[in-house]
């Protein structure tokens, strides 16, 4: 899943750094992720993983790192099984 998240982040996040160089726990906002980039990333993640982020999960914390994104997606998926 992290590989797919990285691919999506690379194409939608518009980060000024190479996504491949970021650790799973690296702060994506410190790496250059903007609020606009977060919205584009969220929409691409929803499409790729066939999930919908509920309002209570649309916060900076859930998009702060690749590991946080993975955790958020797994939470959504487990709630809709």
C-alpha positions, 0 to 999 in steps of 0.5 A, spaced: 500 500 500 505 504 501 508 504 494 501 505 491 501 511 496 508 514 494 506 513 486 499 517 488 503 522 492 508 523 486 503 525 481 498 529 485 502 532 491 507 536 487 512 536 492 519 539 491 523 533 493 523 526 490 518 522 494 522 516 494 527 519 498 522 520 504 521 516 510 514 513 511 514 517 517 517 524 514 512 530 515 509 531 508 508 538 510 515 540 511 517 536 505 512 541 501 505 539 501 500 544 500 493 544 502 491 544 495 496 538 494 492 535 500 486 536 497 488 533 490 492 527 494 485 525 498 481 525 491 486 521 488 487 516 494 479 515 494 479 513 487 485 509 487 483 505 494 475 506 493 474 509 499 471 516 502 474 520 507 469 522 512 469 529 515 472 527 521 478 524 518 479 530 513 485 533 517 492 535 517 494 529 521 491 524 517 495 526 511 502 528 515 506 522 512 505 516 508 505 512 514 499 516 517 495 516 510 496 508 510 493 508 517 487 512 515 486 508 509 486 502 513 481 505 518 476 507 513 477 500 509 476 496 516 470 500 517 466 498 511 468 491 511 
